[in-house]
Amino acid sequence: MVDMGTGLVAIGAGVAIGLSAIAAAVAEKEIGAAAVGAMAEKEELFGKGLILTVIPETIVIFGLVIAYLILQLAVK
C-alpha cells in the first residue's frame, strides 16, 4: 500500500513541471509574436528572434530539475 506522502510528492513533482511548462508557453507566445512582428519589418532579425524564442524553454528544464530533486529527496 502506498502512503499519502508518496502521492503528495508525486503531485508536487507534477505541479513543478506543469507550472513551468505553462509559464514557458506564455513567455514563448509573447516573444514569438514580437519576433514575427520585428522580422516583418527587418528580415535580418531572424537569428535574434529565433534565439529569443527558444530561451523560455530553459524554464521547463529548470522545472524538470526541481521535479527530479523532489522525487530523489522523497526517496530517502
mmCIF file as gemmi writes it, N, C-alpha and C atoms, coordinates in Angstrom:
data_model
loop_
_atom_site.group_PDB
_atom_site.id
_atom_site.type_symbol
_atom_site.label_atom_id
_atom_site.label_alt_id
_atom_site.label_comp_id
_atom_site.label_asym_id
_atom_site.label_entity_id
_atom_site.label_seq_id
_atom_site.pdbx_PDB_ins_code
_atom_site.Cartn_x
_atom_site.Cartn_y
_atom_site.Cartn_z
_atom_site.occupancy
_atom_site.B_iso_or_equiv
_atom_site.pdbx_formal_charge
_atom_site.auth_seq_id
_atom_site.auth_asym_id
_atom_site.pdbx_PDB_model_num
ATOM 1 N N . MET Axp A 1 ? 0.844 -1.178 0 1 0 ? 1 A 1
ATOM 2 C CA . MET Axp A 1 ? 0 0 0 1 0 ? 1 A 1
ATOM 3 C C . MET Axp A 1 ? 0.89 1.242 0 1 0 ? 1 A 1
ATOM 4 N N . VAL Axp A 2 ? 0.532 2.21 -0.808 1 0 ? 2 A 1
ATOM 5 C CA . VAL Axp A 2 ? 1.284 3.457 -0.909 1 0 ? 2 A 1
ATOM 6 C C . VAL Axp A 2 ? 0.691 4.453 0.072 1 0 ? 2 A 1
ATOM 7 N N . ASP Axp A 3 ? 1.581 5.107 0.838 1 0 ? 3 A 1
ATOM 8 C CA . ASP Axp A 3 ? 1.071 6.072 1.812 1 0 ? 3 A 1
ATOM 9 C C . ASP Axp A 3 ? 0.767 7.405 1.139 1 0 ? 3 A 1
ATOM 10 N N . MET Axp A 4 ? 0.132 8.298 1.882 1 0 ? 4 A 1
ATOM 11 C CA . MET Axp A 4 ? -0.298 9.581 1.337 1 0 ? 4 A 1
ATOM 12 C C . MET Axp A 4 ? 0.888 10.477 0.993 1 0 ? 4 A 1
ATOM 13 N N . GLY Axp A 5 ? 1.988 10.339 1.72 1 0 ? 5 A 1
ATOM 14 C CA . GLY Axp A 5 ? 3.169 11.162 1.45 1 0 ? 5 A 1
ATOM 15 C C . GLY Axp A 5 ? 3.731 10.936 0.061 1 0 ? 5 A 1
ATOM 16 N N . THR Axp A 6 ? 3.702 9.688 -0.399 1 0 ? 6 A 1
ATOM 17 C CA . THR Axp A 6 ? 4.199 9.382 -1.739 1 0 ? 6 A 1
ATOM 18 C C . THR Axp A 6 ? 3.336 10.057 -2.798 1 0 ? 6 A 1
ATOM 19 N N . GLY Axp A 7 ? 2.047 10.055 -2.597 1 0 ? 7 A 1
ATOM 20 C CA . GLY Axp A 7 ? 1.139 10.716 -3.538 1 0 ? 7 A 1
ATOM 21 C C . GLY Axp A 7 ? 1.346 12.21 -3.576 1 0 ? 7 A 1
ATOM 22 N N . LEU Axp A 8 ? 1.563 12.807 -2.414 1 0 ? 8 A 1
ATOM 23 C CA . LEU Axp A 8 ? 1.8 14.252 -2.366 1 0 ? 8 A 1
ATOM 24 C C . LEU Axp A 8 ? 3.111 14.63 -3.031 1 0 ? 8 A 1
ATOM 25 N N . VAL Axp A 9 ? 4.117 13.783 -2.891 1 0 ? 9 A 1
ATOM 26 C CA . VAL Axp A 9 ? 5.398 14.031 -3.556 1 0 ? 9 A 1
ATOM 27 C C . VAL Axp A 9 ? 5.214 13.98 -5.065 1 0 ? 9 A 1
ATOM 28 N N . ALA Axp A 10 ? 4.452 13 -5.543 1 0 ? 10 A 1
ATOM 29 C CA . ALA Axp A 10 ? 4.2 12.886 -6.978 1 0 ? 10 A 1
ATOM 30 C C . ALA Axp A 10 ? 3.416 14.087 -7.498 1 0 ? 10 A 1
ATOM 31 N N . ILE Axp A 11 ? 2.454 14.548 -6.739 1 0 ? 11 A 1
ATOM 32 C CA . ILE Axp A 11 ? 1.687 15.732 -7.134 1 0 ? 11 A 1
ATOM 33 C C . ILE Axp A 11 ? 2.588 16.96 -7.165 1 0 ? 11 A 1
ATOM 34 N N . GLY Axp A 12 ? 3.474 17.086 -6.187 1 0 ? 12 A 1
ATOM 35 C CA . GLY Axp A 12 ? 4.401 18.213 -6.16 1 0 ? 12 A 1
ATOM 36 C C . GLY Axp A 12 ? 5.329 18.223 -7.361 1 0 ? 12 A 1
ATOM 37 N N . ALA Axp A 13 ? 5.823 17.059 -7.735 1 0 ? 13 A 1
ATOM 38 C CA . ALA Axp A 13 ? 6.697 16.973 -8.91 1 0 ? 13 A 1
ATOM 39 C C . ALA Axp A 13 ? 5.921 17.309 -10.184 1 0 ? 13 A 1
ATOM 40 N N . GLY Axp A 14 ? 4.696 16.842 -10.277 1 0 ? 14 A 1
ATOM 41 C CA . GLY Axp A 14 ? 3.872 17.149 -11.445 1 0 ? 14 A 1
ATOM 42 C C . GLY Axp A 14 ? 3.537 18.624 -11.547 1 0 ? 14 A 1
ATOM 43 N N . VAL Axp A 15 ? 3.269 19.246 -10.408 1 0 ? 15 A 1
ATOM 44 C CA . VAL Axp A 15 ? 2.981 20.684 -10.397 1 0 ? 15 A 1
ATOM 45 C C . VAL Axp A 15 ? 4.22 21.479 -10.81 1 0 ? 15 A 1
ATOM 46 N N . ALA Axp A 16 ? 5.396 21.046 -10.383 1 0 ? 16 A 1
ATOM 47 C CA . ALA Axp A 16 ? 6.629 21.747 -10.75 1 0 ? 16 A 1
ATOM 48 C C . ALA Axp A 16 ? 6.827 21.746 -12.261 1 0 ? 16 A 1
ATOM 49 N N . ILE Axp A 17 ? 6.601 20.614 -12.889 1 0 ? 17 A 1
ATOM 50 C CA . ILE Axp A 17 ? 6.765 20.548 -14.342 1 0 ? 17 A 1
ATOM 51 C C . ILE Axp A 17 ? 5.615 21.264 -15.047 1 0 ? 17 A 1
ATOM 52 N N . GLY Axp A 18 ? 4.404 21.056 -14.584 1 0 ? 18 A 1
ATOM 53 C CA . GLY Axp A 18 ? 3.241 21.653 -15.242 1 0 ? 18 A 1
ATOM 54 C C . GLY Axp A 18 ? 3.242 23.166 -15.226 1 0 ? 18 A 1
ATOM 55 N N . LEU Axp A 19 ? 3.508 23.75 -14.076 1 0 ? 19 A 1
ATOM 56 C CA . LEU Axp A 19 ? 3.507 25.216 -13.987 1 0 ? 19 A 1
ATOM 57 C C . LEU Axp A 19 ? 4.664 25.833 -14.764 1 0 ? 19 A 1
ATOM 58 N N . SER Axp A 20 ? 5.815 25.173 -14.758 1 0 ? 20 A 1
ATOM 59 C CA . SER Axp A 20 ? 6.928 25.712 -15.534 1 0 ? 20 A 1
ATOM 60 C C . SER Axp A 20 ? 6.644 25.607 -17.035 1 0 ? 20 A 1
ATOM 61 N N . ALA Axp A 21 ? 5.949 24.567 -17.47 1 0 ? 21 A 1
ATOM 62 C CA . ALA Axp A 21 ? 5.592 24.441 -18.88 1 0 ? 21 A 1
ATOM 63 C C . ALA Axp A 21 ? 4.575 25.509 -19.295 1 0 ? 21 A 1
ATOM 64 N N . ILE Axp A 22 ? 3.627 25.793 -18.428 1 0 ? 22 A 1
ATOM 65 C CA . ILE Axp A 22 ? 2.65 26.847 -18.723 1 0 ? 22 A 1
ATOM 66 C C . ILE Axp A 22 ? 3.332 28.206 -18.79 1 0 ? 22 A 1
ATOM 67 N N . ALA Axp A 23 ? 4.243 28.478 -17.863 1 0 ? 23 A 1
ATOM 68 C CA . ALA Axp A 23 ? 4.966 29.751 -17.873 1 0 ? 23 A 1
ATOM 69 C C . ALA Axp A 23 ? 5.812 29.886 -19.133 1 0 ? 23 A 1
ATOM 70 N N . ALA Axp A 24 ? 6.451 28.817 -19.553 1 0 ? 24 A 1
ATOM 71 C CA . ALA Axp A 24 ? 7.257 28.861 -20.783 1 0 ? 24 A 1
ATOM 72 C C . ALA Axp A 24 ? 6.368 29.092 -22 1 0 ? 24 A 1
ATOM 73 N N . ALA Axp A 25 ? 5.199 28.487 -22.031 1 0 ? 25 A 1
ATOM 74 C CA . ALA Axp A 25 ? 4.295 28.664 -23.162 1 0 ? 25 A 1
ATOM 75 C C . ALA Axp A 25 ? 3.818 30.104 -23.271 1 0 ? 25 A 1
ATOM 76 N N . VAL Axp A 26 ? 3.485 30.71 -22.155 1 0 ? 26 A 1
ATOM 77 C CA . VAL Axp A 26 ? 3.03 32.102 -22.164 1 0 ? 26 A 1
ATOM 78 C C . VAL Axp A 26 ? 4.164 33.028 -22.612 1 0 ? 26 A 1
ATOM 79 N N . ALA Axp A 27 ? 5.364 32.8 -22.088 1 0 ? 27 A 1
ATOM 80 C CA . ALA Axp A 27 ? 6.505 33.631 -22.469 1 0 ? 27 A 1
ATOM 81 C C . ALA Axp A 27 ? 6.848 33.447 -23.939 1 0 ? 27 A 1
ATOM 82 N N . GLU Axp A 28 ? 6.801 32.215 -24.414 1 0 ? 28 A 1
ATOM 83 C CA . GLU Axp A 28 ? 7.136 31.945 -25.811 1 0 ? 28 A 1
ATOM 84 C C . GLU Axp A 28 ? 6.107 32.551 -26.758 1 0 ? 28 A 1
ATOM 85 N N . LYS Axp A 29 ? 4.856 32.577 -26.335 1 0 ? 29 A 1
ATOM 86 C CA . LYS Axp A 29 ? 3.81 33.189 -27.156 1 0 ? 29 A 1
ATOM 87 C C . LYS Axp A 29 ? 4.066 34.675 -27.333 1 0 ? 29 A 1
ATOM 88 N N . GLU Axp A 30 ? 4.383 35.344 -26.25 1 0 ? 30 A 1
ATOM 89 C CA . GLU Axp A 30 ? 4.62 36.787 -26.322 1 0 ? 30 A 1
ATOM 90 C C . GLU Axp A 30 ? 5.877 37.106 -27.12 1 0 ? 30 A 1
ATOM 91 N N . ILE Axp A 31 ? 6.947 36.372 -26.869 1 0 ? 31 A 1
ATOM 92 C CA . ILE Axp A 31 ? 8.197 36.619 -27.573 1 0 ? 31 A 1
ATOM 93 C C . ILE Axp A 31 ? 8.06 36.266 -29.048 1 0 ? 31 A 1
ATOM 94 N N . GLY Axp A 32 ? 7.358 35.183 -29.35 1 0 ? 32 A 1
ATOM 95 C CA . GLY Axp A 32 ? 7.165 34.782 -30.739 1 0 ? 32 A 1
ATOM 96 C C . GLY Axp A 32 ? 6.394 35.821 -31.535 1 0 ? 32 A 1
ATOM 97 N N . ALA Axp A 33 ? 5.352 36.373 -30.945 1 0 ? 33 A 1
ATOM 98 C CA . ALA Axp A 33 ? 4.577 37.403 -31.632 1 0 ? 33 A 1
ATOM 99 C C . ALA Axp A 33 ? 5.425 38.644 -31.896 1 0 ? 33 A 1
ATOM 100 N N . ALA Axp A 34 ? 6.212 39.04 -30.915 1 0 ? 34 A 1
ATOM 101 C CA . ALA Axp A 34 ? 7.073 40.21 -31.094 1 0 ? 34 A 1
ATOM 102 C C . ALA Axp A 34 ? 8.166 39.937 -32.124 1 0 ? 34 A 1
ATOM 103 N N . ALA Axp A 35 ? 8.708 38.732 -32.122 1 0 ? 35 A 1
ATOM 104 C CA . ALA Axp A 35 ? 9.772 38.386 -33.07 1 0 ? 35 A 1
ATOM 105 C C . ALA Axp A 35 ? 9.242 38.368 -34.501 1 0 ? 35 A 1
ATOM 106 N N . VAL Axp A 36 ? 8.048 37.831 -34.707 1 0 ? 36 A 1
ATOM 107 C CA . VAL Axp A 36 ? 7.473 37.817 -36.053 1 0 ? 36 A 1
ATOM 108 C C . VAL Axp A 36 ? 7.196 39.239 -36.53 1 0 ? 36 A 1
ATOM 109 N N . GLY Axp A 37 ? 6.722 40.09 -35.632 1 0 ? 37 A 1
ATOM 110 C CA . GLY Axp A 37 ? 6.495 41.486 -35.996 1 0 ? 37 A 1
ATOM 111 C C . GLY Axp A 37 ? 7.787 42.199 -36.356 1 0 ? 37 A 1
ATOM 112 N N . ALA Axp A 38 ? 8.849 41.924 -35.608 1 0 ? 38 A 1
ATOM 113 C CA . ALA Axp A 38 ? 10.137 42.546 -35.901 1 0 ? 38 A 1
ATOM 114 C C . ALA Axp A 38 ? 10.715 42.025 -37.215 1 0 ? 38 A 1
ATOM 115 N N . MET Axp A 39 ? 10.544 40.725 -37.47 1 0 ? 39 A 1
ATOM 116 C CA . MET Axp A 39 ? 11.066 40.153 -38.714 1 0 ? 39 A 1
ATOM 117 C C . MET Axp A 39 ? 10.284 40.642 -39.931 1 0 ? 39 A 1
ATOM 118 N N . ALA Axp A 40 ? 9.03 41.025 -39.739 1 0 ? 40 A 1
ATOM 119 C CA . ALA Axp A 40 ? 8.247 41.562 -40.85 1 0 ? 40 A 1
ATOM 120 C C . ALA Axp A 40 ? 8.814 42.899 -41.309 1 0 ? 40 A 1
ATOM 121 N N . GLU Axp A 41 ? 9.392 43.645 -40.363 1 0 ? 41 A 1
ATOM 122 C CA . GLU Axp A 41 ? 9.981 44.937 -40.709 1 0 ? 41 A 1
ATOM 123 C C . GLU Axp A 41 ? 11.424 44.81 -41.168 1 0 ? 41 A 1
ATOM 124 N N . LYS Axp A 42 ? 12.211 43.949 -40.503 1 0 ? 42 A 1
ATOM 125 C CA . LYS Axp A 42 ? 13.623 43.765 -40.838 1 0 ? 42 A 1
ATOM 126 C C . LYS Axp A 42 ? 13.925 42.283 -40.888 1 0 ? 42 A 1
ATOM 127 N N . GLU Axp A 43 ? 14.21 41.771 -42.074 1 0 ? 43 A 1
ATOM 128 C CA . GLU Axp A 43 ? 14.435 40.332 -42.219 1 0 ? 43 A 1
ATOM 129 C C . GLU Axp A 43 ? 15.721 39.871 -41.555 1 0 ? 43 A 1
ATOM 130 N N . GLU Axp A 44 ? 16.679 40.742 -41.344 1 0 ? 44 A 1
ATOM 131 C CA . GLU Axp A 44 ? 17.948 40.332 -40.738 1 0 ? 44 A 1
ATOM 132 C C . GLU Axp A 44 ? 17.821 40.044 -39.238 1 0 ? 44 A 1
ATOM 133 N N . LEU Axp A 45 ? 16.657 40.256 -38.651 1 0 ? 45 A 1
ATOM 134 C CA . LEU Axp A 45 ? 16.44 39.957 -37.235 1 0 ? 45 A 1
ATOM 135 C C . LEU Axp A 45 ? 15.991 38.512 -37 1 0 ? 45 A 1
ATOM 136 N N . PHE Axp A 46 ? 16.021 37.677 -38.046 1 0 ? 46 A 1
ATOM 137 C CA . PHE Axp A 46 ? 15.555 36.295 -37.911 1 0 ? 46 A 1
ATOM 138 C C . PHE Axp A 46 ? 16.362 35.523 -36.874 1 0 ? 46 A 1
ATOM 139 N N . GLY Axp A 47 ? 17.688 35.635 -36.891 1 0 ? 47 A 1
ATOM 140 C CA . GLY Axp A 47 ? 18.538 34.898 -35.951 1 0 ? 47 A 1
ATOM 141 C C . GLY Axp A 47 ? 18.274 35.279 -34.51 1 0 ? 47 A 1
ATOM 142 N N . LYS Axp A 48 ? 18.188 36.583 -34.271 1 0 ? 48 A 1
ATOM 143 C CA . LYS Axp A 48 ? 17.906 37.054 -32.903 1 0 ? 48 A 1
ATOM 144 C C . LYS Axp A 48 ? 16.511 36.625 -32.451 1 0 ? 48 A 1
ATOM 145 N N . GLY Axp A 49 ? 15.55 36.699 -33.34 1 0 ? 49 A 1
ATOM 146 C CA . GLY Axp A 49 ? 14.189 36.278 -32.996 1 0 ? 49 A 1
ATOM 147 C C . GLY Axp A 49 ? 14.114 34.803 -32.676 1 0 ? 49 A 1
ATOM 148 N N . LEU Axp A 50 ? 14.849 34 -33.434 1 0 ? 50 A 1
ATOM 149 C CA . LEU Axp A 50 ? 14.865 32.559 -33.193 1 0 ? 50 A 1
ATOM 150 C C . LEU Axp A 50 ? 15.478 32.238 -31.839 1 0 ? 50 A 1
ATOM 151 N N . ILE Axp A 51 ? 16.594 32.88 -31.526 1 0 ? 51 A 1
ATOM 152 C CA . ILE Axp A 51 ? 17.257 32.638 -30.235 1 0 ? 51 A 1
ATOM 153 C C . ILE Axp A 51 ? 16.37 33.096 -29.077 1 0 ? 51 A 1
ATOM 154 N N . LEU Axp A 52 ? 15.765 34.26 -29.207 1 0 ? 52 A 1
ATOM 155 C CA . LEU Axp A 52 ? 14.904 34.759 -28.131 1 0 ? 52 A 1
ATOM 156 C C . LEU Axp A 52 ? 13.648 33.912 -27.959 1 0 ? 52 A 1
ATOM 157 N N . THR Axp A 53 ? 13.197 33.268 -29.019 1 0 ? 53 A 1
ATOM 158 C CA . THR Axp A 53 ? 12.022 32.406 -28.911 1 0 ? 53 A 1
ATOM 159 C C . THR Axp A 53 ? 12.351 31.109 -28.178 1 0 ? 53 A 1
ATOM 160 N N . VAL Axp A 54 ? 13.58 30.644 -28.292 1 0 ? 54 A 1
ATOM 161 C CA . VAL Axp A 54 ? 13.969 29.366 -27.681 1 0 ? 54 A 1
ATOM 162 C C . VAL Axp A 54 ? 14.345 29.524 -26.205 1 0 ? 54 A 1
ATOM 163 N N . ILE Axp A 55 ? 14.747 30.704 -25.787 1 0 ? 55 A 1
ATOM 164 C CA . ILE Axp A 55 ? 15.221 30.913 -24.414 1 0 ? 55 A 1
ATOM 165 C C . ILE Axp A 55 ? 14.198 30.496 -23.34 1 0 ? 55 A 1
ATOM 166 N N . PRO Axp A 56 ? 12.899 30.762 -23.49 1 0 ? 56 A 1
ATOM 167 C CA . PRO Axp A 56 ? 11.961 30.344 -22.429 1 0 ? 56 A 1
ATOM 168 C C . PRO Axp A 56 ? 11.9 28.841 -22.186 1 0 ? 56 A 1
ATOM 169 N N . GLU Axp A 57 ? 12.385 28.039 -23.12 1 0 ? 57 A 1
ATOM 170 C CA . GLU Axp A 57 ? 12.374 26.591 -22.912 1 0 ? 57 A 1
ATOM 171 C C . GLU Axp A 57 ? 13.259 26.181 -21.739 1 0 ? 57 A 1
ATOM 172 N N . THR Axp A 58 ? 14.215 27.031 -21.357 1 0 ? 58 A 1
ATOM 173 C CA . THR Axp A 58 ? 15.047 26.708 -20.199 1 0 ? 58 A 1
ATOM 174 C C . THR Axp A 58 ? 14.221 26.68 -18.917 1 0 ? 58 A 1
ATOM 175 N N . ILE Axp A 59 ? 13.099 27.398 -18.907 1 0 ? 59 A 1
ATOM 176 C CA . ILE Axp A 59 ? 12.225 27.382 -17.731 1 0 ? 59 A 1
ATOM 177 C C . ILE Axp A 59 ? 11.704 25.962 -17.491 1 0 ? 59 A 1
ATOM 178 N N . VAL Axp A 60 ? 11.353 25.264 -18.573 1 0 ? 60 A 1
ATOM 179 C CA . VAL Axp A 60 ? 10.858 23.895 -18.445 1 0 ? 60 A 1
ATOM 180 C C . VAL Axp A 60 ? 11.965 22.969 -17.946 1 0 ? 60 A 1
ATOM 181 N N . ILE Axp A 61 ? 13.188 23.2 -18.407 1 0 ? 61 A 1
ATOM 182 C CA . ILE Axp A 61 ? 14.316 22.387 -17.926 1 0 ? 61 A 1
ATOM 183 C C . ILE Axp A 61 ? 14.514 22.59 -16.433 1 0 ? 61 A 1
ATOM 184 N N . PHE Axp A 62 ? 14.39 23.82 -15.966 1 0 ? 62 A 1
ATOM 185 C CA . PHE Axp A 62 ? 14.501 24.08 -14.527 1 0 ? 62 A 1
ATOM 186 C C . PHE Axp A 62 ? 13.388 23.375 -13.756 1 0 ? 62 A 1
ATOM 187 N N . GLY Axp A 63 ? 12.175 23.383 -14.289 1 0 ? 63 A 1
ATOM 188 C CA . GLY Axp A 63 ? 11.065 22.671 -13.659 1 0 ? 63 A 1
ATOM 189 C C . GLY Axp A 63 ? 11.314 21.179 -13.593 1 0 ? 63 A 1
ATOM 190 N N . LEU Axp A 64 ? 11.909 20.624 -14.651 1 0 ? 64 A 1
ATOM 191 C CA . LEU Axp A 64 ? 12.245 19.209 -14.666 1 0 ? 64 A 1
ATOM 192 C C . LEU Axp A 64 ? 13.302 18.877 -13.617 1 0 ? 64 A 1
ATOM 193 N N . VAL Axp A 65 ? 14.284 19.746 -13.469 1 0 ? 65 A 1
ATOM 194 C CA . VAL Axp A 65 ? 15.324 19.534 -12.456 1 0 ? 65 A 1
ATOM 195 C C . VAL Axp A 65 ? 14.718 19.587 -11.053 1 0 ? 65 A 1
ATOM 196 N N . ILE Axp A 66 ? 13.842 20.53 -10.807 1 0 ? 66 A 1
ATOM 197 C CA . ILE Axp A 66 ? 13.194 20.636 -9.497 1 0 ? 66 A 1
ATOM 198 C C . ILE Axp A 66 ? 12.345 19.4 -9.219 1 0 ? 66 A 1
ATOM 199 N N . ALA Axp A 67 ? 11.6 18.937 -10.218 1 0 ? 67 A 1
ATOM 200 C CA . ALA Axp A 67 ? 10.791 17.729 -10.035 1 0 ? 67 A 1
ATOM 201 C C . ALA Axp A 67 ? 11.668 16.527 -9.729 1 0 ? 67 A 1
ATOM 202 N N . TYR Axp A 68 ? 12.792 16.409 -10.42 1 0 ? 68 A 1
ATOM 203 C CA . TYR Axp A 68 ? 13.722 15.311 -10.159 1 0 ? 68 A 1
ATOM 204 C C . TYR Axp A 68 ? 14.263 15.391 -8.733 1 0 ? 68 A 1
ATOM 205 N N . LEU Axp A 69 ? 14.621 16.591 -8.298 1 0 ? 69 A 1
ATOM 206 C CA . LEU Axp A 69 ? 15.125 16.756 -6.922 1 0 ? 69 A 1
ATOM 207 C C . LEU Axp A 69 ? 14.056 16.414 -5.891 1 0 ? 69 A 1
ATOM 208 N N . ILE Axp A 70 ? 12.816 16.814 -6.157 1 0 ? 70 A 1
ATOM 209 C CA . ILE Axp A 70 ? 11.722 16.489 -5.239 1 0 ? 70 A 1
ATOM 210 C C . ILE Axp A 70 ? 11.573 14.971 -5.115 1 0 ? 70 A 1
ATOM 211 N N . LEU Axp A 71 ? 11.612 14.292 -6.25 1 0 ? 71 A 1
ATOM 212 C CA . LEU Axp A 71 ? 11.445 12.835 -6.23 1 0 ? 71 A 1
ATOM 213 C C . LEU Axp A 71 ? 12.626 12.14 -5.563 1 0 ? 71 A 1
ATOM 214 N N . GLN Axp A 72 ? 13.826 12.628 -5.777 1 0 ? 72 A 1
ATOM 215 C CA . GLN Axp A 72 ? 15.002 11.995 -5.189 1 0 ? 72 A 1
ATOM 216 C C . GLN Axp A 72 ? 15.086 12.233 -3.679 1 0 ? 72 A 1
ATOM 217 N N . LEU Axp A 73 ? 14.701 13.421 -3.24 1 0 ? 73 A 1
ATOM 218 C CA . LEU Axp A 73 ? 14.728 13.697 -1.799 1 0 ? 73 A 1
ATOM 219 C C . LEU Axp A 73 ? 13.648 12.941 -1.05 1 0 ? 73 A 1
ATOM 220 N N . ALA Axp A 74 ? 12.544 12.64 -1.746 1 0 ? 74 A 1
ATOM 221 C CA . ALA Axp A 74 ? 11.446 11.928 -1.1 1 0 ? 74 A 1
ATOM 222 C C . ALA Axp A 74 ? 11.787 10.446 -0.909 1 0 ? 74 A 1
ATOM 223 N N . VAL Axp A 75 ? 12.681 9.917 -1.72 1 0 ? 75 A 1
ATOM 224 C CA . VAL Axp A 75 ? 13.036 8.507 -1.621 1 0 ? 75 A 1
ATOM 225 C C . VAL Axp A 75 ? 13.823 8.238 -0.349 1 0 ? 75 A 1
ATOM 226 N N . LYS Axp A 76 ? 14.623 9.196 0.068 1 0 ? 76 A 1
ATOM 227 C CA . LYS Axp A 76 ? 15.474 8.992 1.249 1 0 ? 76 A 1
ATOM 228 C C . LYS Axp A 76 ? 14.712 9.048 2.532 1 0 ? 76 A 1
